[in-house]
Amino acid sequence: MGYSKAQKTRTHKRIVSIASKRFREKGLAGFGIAELMKEAGLTVGGFYKHFGSRDDLVAEAVNSAFGGWQRRLDVAKSGGPSVSLAKLIDDYLNETHRDNPGSGCAFSALAPEIARSDKRTRSLTSEQVRSDVQLIATLLPGRDKRAARSRAILIFSALVGAMSLARAVSDEALSREILKTVAELLKNLASTQRVVNSP
């Protein structure tokens, strides 16, 4: 019985992981349950042993893609590589991230589709947006929390928007120009940033 529960948990996590990656690559409507279960090595009927509905899977898959910046911050506080806003910007607005949406930010890959998702998925998204805006605000200088929050919202919105546009255009030079220009402008906006290091 214990093995069966452990196996079910592992299988569930594998399904969510595959869905999270494929949804970011192909869109929420572009990757079906049959494809997902085939890739996971399972039957379509097995899907309902793990999820009550497709919406439940979408919520879990999208949620599993969230939190990358917080994990990096936690690693920095535990003695790992330091984190600065400039580093986050450079790691976000680059061609590798642009060309690999399956392992990248769920917002730039799925925001318009999430806006049409169920209430649970949108609620999880709202929580993550608040968390990411707050994280950016903590990396900005100054004591004025309201101004830092406003700048953080601008920076976060520019990151997501720039990546979405860079992926949308067919002109490679224009795509690179969008990434480079927005990265430079955002780093100038946050030029006197904080760096989070280990204690």
C-alpha positions as CSV (number, residue, x, y, z in Angstrom):
1,M,0.0,0.0,0.0
2,G,2.8,2.4,0.9
3,Y,4.6,1.8,-2.4
4,S,1.4,2.3,-4.3
5,K,0.8,5.7,-2.7
6,A,4.4,6.7,-3.3
7,Q,4.3,5.5,-6.9
8,K,1.0,7.5,-7.4
9,T,2.7,10.6,-6.0
10,R,5.7,10.2,-8.3
11,T,3.4,9.6,-11.3
12,H,1.3,12.6,-10.4
13,K,4.4,14.9,-10.1
14,R,5.7,13.5,-13.5
15,I,2.3,14.3,-15.2
16,V,2.3,17.9,-13.7
17,S,6.0,18.4,-14.8
18,I,5.3,17.3,-18.3
19,A,2.1,19.4,-18.5
20,S,3.9,22.5,-17.1
21,K,6.6,22.3,-19.8
22,R,4.3,21.5,-22.7
23,F,1.7,24.1,-21.8
24,R,4.5,26.8,-21.8
25,E,5.7,25.5,-25.1
26,K,2.4,24.9,-26.9
27,G,-0.2,26.9,-24.9
28,L,-3.0,25.7,-22.6
29,A,-5.2,24.7,-25.6
30,G,-2.3,23.4,-27.7
31,F,-1.5,20.3,-25.7
32,G,-4.2,17.8,-25.0
33,I,-4.8,15.2,-22.3
34,A,-4.2,12.3,-24.7
35,E,-0.8,13.7,-25.7
36,L,0.1,14.3,-22.1
37,M,-0.8,10.9,-20.9
38,K,1.0,9.2,-23.9
39,E,4.1,11.2,-23.1
40,A,3.8,10.1,-19.4
41,G,3.5,6.5,-20.6
42,L,0.0,6.2,-19.2
43,T,-3.5,5.7,-20.6
44,V,-6.0,8.6,-21.0
45,G,-8.3,6.8,-18.5
46,G,-5.6,7.1,-15.9
47,F,-5.8,10.9,-16.0
48,Y,-8.9,11.0,-13.7
49,K,-7.1,8.9,-11.1
50,H,-4.9,12.0,-10.6
51,F,-7.1,15.0,-11.5
52,G,-10.7,15.9,-11.1
53,S,-10.7,17.9,-14.3
54,R,-8.4,19.5,-16.9
55,D,-8.7,22.8,-15.0
56,D,-7.2,21.0,-12.0
57,L,-4.3,20.0,-14.1
58,V,-3.8,23.4,-15.6
59,A,-3.8,25.0,-12.1
60,E,-1.2,22.6,-10.8
61,A,0.9,22.8,-13.9
62,V,0.9,26.6,-14.0
63,N,1.6,26.8,-10.3
64,S,4.6,24.4,-10.6
65,A,6.2,26.8,-13.1
66,F,6.0,29.7,-10.6
67,G,8.6,30.7,-7.9
68,G,11.9,30.5,-9.8
69,W,13.1,33.9,-8.6
70,Q,12.2,33.1,-5.0
71,R,14.1,29.8,-5.1
72,R,17.1,31.7,-6.4
73,L,16.8,34.2,-3.6
74,D,16.5,31.4,-1.0
75,V,19.7,29.8,-2.4
76,A,21.5,33.2,-2.2
77,K,20.5,33.6,1.4
78,S,21.8,30.1,2.2
79,G,25.2,30.8,0.8
80,G,24.6,30.3,-2.9
81,P,25.3,32.8,-5.7
82,S,24.2,36.3,-5.0
83,V,21.1,37.7,-6.7
84,S,20.7,41.2,-8.0
85,L,18.0,42.8,-10.1
86,A,20.4,43.3,-13.0
87,K,21.2,39.5,-12.9
88,L,17.5,38.7,-12.9
89,I,16.9,41.0,-15.8
90,D,19.8,39.5,-17.8
91,D,18.7,36.0,-17.1
92,Y,15.1,36.8,-18.2
93,L,15.7,38.9,-21.3
94,N,18.0,36.7,-23.3
95,E,17.7,34.5,-26.4
96,T,18.0,31.2,-24.4
97,H,14.9,32.1,-22.4
98,R,13.2,33.3,-25.5
99,D,13.9,30.1,-27.4
100,N,13.0,27.7,-24.5
101,P,9.6,28.7,-23.2
102,G,9.0,25.2,-21.8
103,S,11.6,25.8,-19.1
104,G,11.0,29.5,-18.7
105,C,8.5,32.0,-17.2
106,A,4.9,31.0,-17.2
107,F,3.8,34.6,-17.4
108,S,5.5,35.4,-20.7
109,A,4.4,32.1,-22.2
110,L,0.8,31.9,-21.0
111,A,-0.5,35.3,-19.6
112,P,-3.3,35.8,-22.2
113,E,-4.5,32.2,-21.8
114,I,-4.3,32.3,-18.0
115,A,-6.5,35.4,-18.2
116,R,-9.2,33.1,-19.7
117,S,-8.6,30.3,-17.2
118,D,-10.6,29.2,-14.2
119,K,-10.8,31.1,-11.0
120,R,-8.3,28.8,-9.2
121,T,-5.6,29.3,-11.8
122,R,-6.1,33.0,-11.9
123,S,-6.0,33.2,-8.1
124,L,-2.7,31.3,-8.0
125,T,-1.4,33.6,-10.7
126,S,-2.4,36.7,-8.7
127,E,-0.5,35.4,-5.7
128,Q,2.6,34.8,-7.8
129,V,2.5,38.2,-9.4
130,R,2.2,39.8,-5.9
131,S,5.2,37.7,-4.8
132,D,7.4,38.5,-7.8
133,V,6.5,42.3,-7.6
134,Q,7.4,42.2,-3.9
135,L,10.7,40.4,-4.6
136,I,11.7,43.0,-7.2
137,A,10.8,45.8,-4.9
138,T,13.1,44.3,-2.2
139,L,16.0,44.5,-4.7
140,L,15.4,48.2,-5.4
141,P,17.1,50.9,-3.3
142,G,15.5,53.5,-1.1
143,R,13.1,53.6,1.8
144,D,10.0,54.7,-0.1
145,K,8.1,51.4,-0.3
146,R,5.3,52.8,-2.4
147,A,7.8,54.1,-5.0
148,A,9.6,50.8,-5.0
149,R,6.4,48.9,-5.5
150,S,5.5,51.1,-8.5
151,R,8.9,50.6,-10.1
152,A,8.7,46.9,-9.4
153,I,5.3,46.6,-11.2
154,L,6.8,48.5,-14.2
155,I,9.9,46.3,-14.3
156,F,7.9,43.1,-14.0
157,S,5.4,44.2,-16.7
158,A,8.2,45.2,-19.0
159,L,10.0,41.9,-18.5
160,V,6.9,39.8,-19.4
161,G,5.9,42.1,-22.2
162,A,9.3,42.3,-23.8
163,M,9.7,38.5,-23.7
164,S,6.2,38.0,-25.2
165,L,7.0,40.5,-28.0
166,A,10.4,39.0,-28.7
167,R,8.8,35.6,-29.1
168,A,5.9,37.0,-31.3
169,V,7.9,38.7,-34.0
170,S,9.4,36.7,-36.9
171,D,12.3,39.1,-37.4
172,E,15.3,37.8,-35.5
173,A,17.1,41.1,-35.4
174,L,14.0,42.9,-34.1
175,S,13.5,40.2,-31.5
176,R,17.1,40.6,-30.2
177,E,16.7,44.4,-30.3
178,I,13.6,44.2,-28.1
179,L,15.4,42.0,-25.5
180,K,18.6,44.1,-25.5
181,T,16.8,47.5,-25.4
182,V,14.4,46.6,-22.6
183,A,17.1,45.0,-20.6
184,E,19.3,48.1,-20.8
185,L,16.5,50.5,-19.9
186,L,15.4,48.4,-17.0
187,K,18.9,48.1,-15.6
188,N,19.3,51.8,-15.9
189,L,16.0,52.2,-14.0
190,A,17.3,50.0,-11.2
191,S,21.0,51.1,-11.5
192,T,21.4,51.5,-7.7
193,Q,20.0,48.2,-6.8
194,R,20.4,45.9,-3.8
195,V,22.2,42.6,-4.0
196,V,21.1,39.7,-1.9
197,N,24.0,37.6,-0.6
198,S,24.4,34.8,1.9
199,P,24.3,36.0,5.6
